[in-house]
Amino acid sequence: MSKLFYSATIAAALFCVGITQQSLAADQPATSQAQAKPNKVIFSVTDNDKGKWNLVINNAAAVQRNVGPKDIDVEVVVWGPGINMLKLESVVGNRIDELTAKGIKVVACQTTMHEMKITPQDMLASAGYVPGGVIELMQKQQQGWAYIRP
């Protein structure tokens, strides 16, 4: 067989591989973009301070309202002394319920809960949970989420 045949075969194979890779690459972003929202922001609450709780609630709701719920993911992660924000007797409990009803994710640090001997039964039903608040924040930042700390 001639060099020309081998060259033509290799060129054809590379052409087919290139088309396949382009097809896969073209399909990948479309799927990811359909699921991912263009804007992502995470707020943290670490203080047992009702003023800061309300500030975060106001800002989380405002950013979602101003950007549009279809164009932003908003999360509030709570740990340390801020965990009281998500307990059943919280003075902002009804506001947390309103946030989650709007699709804003509000999560409690399970490490903090364990250290403070708090169970899910002590928490608002609308609260979600993450293994660690700091870990959640770190991972979200690595995924490109904007971080806001009041």
Contacts in CASP RR format, 6 or more apart in sequence:
PFRMAT RR
TARGET T0000
AUTHOR 0000-0000-0000
METHOD contacts of the structure
MODEL  1
MSKLFYSATIAAALFCVGITQQSLAADQPATSQAQAKPNKVIFSVTDNDK
GKWNLVINNAAAVQRNVGPKDIDVEVVVWGPGINMLKLESVVGNRIDELT
AKGIKVVACQTTMHEMKITPQDMLASAGYVPGGVIELMQKQQQGWAYIRP
37 70 0 8 1.000
37 71 0 8 1.000
37 72 0 8 1.000
37 73 0 8 1.000
38 71 0 8 1.000
38 72 0 8 1.000
39 67 0 8 1.000
39 71 0 8 1.000
39 72 0 8 1.000
39 73 0 8 1.000
39 146 0 8 1.000
40 72 0 8 1.000
40 73 0 8 1.000
40 140 0 8 1.000
40 143 0 8 1.000
40 144 0 8 1.000
40 145 0 8 1.000
40 146 0 8 1.000
41 60 0 8 1.000
41 63 0 8 1.000
41 72 0 8 1.000
41 73 0 8 1.000
41 74 0 8 1.000
41 75 0 8 1.000
41 145 0 8 1.000
41 146 0 8 1.000
41 147 0 8 1.000
41 148 0 8 1.000
42 74 0 8 1.000
42 75 0 8 1.000
42 76 0 8 1.000
42 77 0 8 1.000
42 136 0 8 1.000
42 137 0 8 1.000
42 140 0 8 1.000
42 141 0 8 1.000
42 145 0 8 1.000
42 146 0 8 1.000
42 147 0 8 1.000
42 148 0 8 1.000
43 56 0 8 1.000
43 59 0 8 1.000
43 60 0 8 1.000
43 74 0 8 1.000
43 75 0 8 1.000
43 76 0 8 1.000
43 77 0 8 1.000
43 148 0 8 1.000
43 149 0 8 1.000
43 150 0 8 1.000
44 76 0 8 1.000
44 77 0 8 1.000
44 78 0 8 1.000
44 79 0 8 1.000
44 133 0 8 1.000
44 137 0 8 1.000
44 147 0 8 1.000
44 148 0 8 1.000
44 149 0 8 1.000
45 52 0 8 1.000
45 53 0 8 1.000
45 56 0 8 1.000
45 76 0 8 1.000
45 77 0 8 1.000
45 78 0 8 1.000
45 79 0 8 1.000
45 82 0 8 1.000
45 85 0 8 1.000
45 150 0 8 1.000
46 78 0 8 1.000
46 79 0 8 1.000
46 80 0 8 1.000
46 81 0 8 1.000
46 82 0 8 1.000
46 149 0 8 1.000
47 81 0 8 1.000
47 82 0 8 1.000
48 81 0 8 1.000
48 82 0 8 1.000
48 84 0 8 1.000
48 85 0 8 1.000
49 82 0 8 1.000
50 91 0 8 1.000
50 92 0 8 1.000
52 150 0 8 1.000
53 82 0 8 1.000
53 85 0 8 1.000
53 90 0 8 1.000
53 91 0 8 1.000
53 92 0 8 1.000
54 92 0 8 1.000
54 95 0 8 1.000
55 150 0 8 1.000
56 76 0 8 1.000
56 150 0 8 1.000
57 76 0 8 1.000
57 92 0 8 1.000
57 95 0 8 1.000
57 96 0 8 1.000
57 99 0 8 1.000
59 148 0 8 1.000
59 150 0 8 1.000
60 74 0 8 1.000
60 76 0 8 1.000
60 99 0 8 1.000
60 104 0 8 1.000
61 98 0 8 1.000
61 99 0 8 1.000
61 102 0 8 1.000
61 104 0 8 1.000
63 72 0 8 1.000
63 74 0 8 1.000
64 72 0 8 1.000
64 74 0 8 1.000
64 102 0 8 1.000
64 103 0 8 1.000
64 104 0 8 1.000
69 102 0 8 1.000
69 103 0 8 1.000
73 105 0 8 1.000
73 145 0 8 1.000
74 103 0 8 1.000
74 104 0 8 1.000
74 105 0 8 1.000
75 104 0 8 1.000
75 105 0 8 1.000
75 106 0 8 1.000
75 107 0 8 1.000
75 136 0 8 1.000
75 140 0 8 1.000
75 145 0 8 1.000
76 99 0 8 1.000
76 104 0 8 1.000
76 105 0 8 1.000
76 106 0 8 1.000
76 107 0 8 1.000
77 107 0 8 1.000
77 109 0 8 1.000
77 130 0 8 1.000
77 133 0 8 1.000
77 136 0 8 1.000
77 137 0 8 1.000
77 140 0 8 1.000
78 85 0 8 1.000
78 86 0 8 1.000
78 106 0 8 1.000
78 107 0 8 1.000
78 108 0 8 1.000
78 109 0 8 1.000
78 127 0 8 1.000
78 133 0 8 1.000
79 108 0 8 1.000
79 109 0 8 1.000
79 111 0 8 1.000
79 112 0 8 1.000
79 132 0 8 1.000
79 133 0 8 1.000
79 134 0 8 1.000
80 109 0 8 1.000
80 112 0 8 1.000
80 116 0 8 1.000
83 108 0 8 1.000
83 109 0 8 1.000
83 112 0 8 1.000
83 113 0 8 1.000
83 116 0 8 1.000
83 118 0 8 1.000
84 90 0 8 1.000
85 92 0 8 1.000
85 93 0 8 1.000
85 96 0 8 1.000
86 93 0 8 1.000
86 96 0 8 1.000
86 106 0 8 1.000
86 108 0 8 1.000
86 123 0 8 1.000
86 124 0 8 1.000
86 127 0 8 1.000
87 118 0 8 1.000
87 122 0 8 1.000
87 123 0 8 1.000
87 124 0 8 1.000
88 122 0 8 1.000
88 123 0 8 1.000
88 124 0 8 1.000
90 96 0 8 1.000
90 124 0 8 1.000
93 124 0 8 1.000
96 106 0 8 1.000
96 124 0 8 1.000
96 126 0 8 1.000
96 127 0 8 1.000
97 124 0 8 1.000
97 125 0 8 1.000
97 126 0 8 1.000
99 106 0 8 1.000
99 126 0 8 1.000
100 106 0 8 1.000
100 126 0 8 1.000
100 127 0 8 1.000
101 126 0 8 1.000
105 128 0 8 1.000
106 126 0 8 1.000
106 127 0 8 1.000
106 128 0 8 1.000
107 127 0 8 1.000
107 128 0 8 1.000
107 129 0 8 1.000
107 130 0 8 1.000
107 133 0 8 1.000
107 136 0 8 1.000
108 123 0 8 1.000
108 127 0 8 1.000
108 128 0 8 1.000
108 129 0 8 1.000
108 130 0 8 1.000
109 130 0 8 1.000
109 131 0 8 1.000
109 132 0 8 1.000
109 133 0 8 1.000
109 134 0 8 1.000
109 136 0 8 1.000
110 129 0 8 1.000
110 130 0 8 1.000
110 131 0 8 1.000
110 132 0 8 1.000
111 131 0 8 1.000
111 132 0 8 1.000
111 133 0 8 1.000
112 118 0 8 1.000
112 132 0 8 1.000
112 133 0 8 1.000
113 119 0 8 1.000
113 120 0 8 1.000
113 123 0 8 1.000
113 129 0 8 1.000
120 129 0 8 1.000
130 136 0 8 1.000
137 147 0 8 1.000
140 147 0 8 1.000
141 147 0 8 1.000
END
